[in-house]
């Protein structure tokens, strides 16, 4: 595509509504991390070319922020619009 320095990744995660109590978010995060440890689940992801990884809510928020900081200026400069 002529963009050798671009290395994009797809990230999937769970989101909760704003102001969801922290204990609820933590409980969901811990449960999903346990699910992602199961070999059967990891195999399903692998068959789709994905790697199953988990993170804490804070780590996931930091990842989202870093992606926004990286890609937002590029999207603005390109003039792309979301309908």
Order of alpha helices (4+ residues) and beta strands (2+ residues): alpha-alpha-alpha
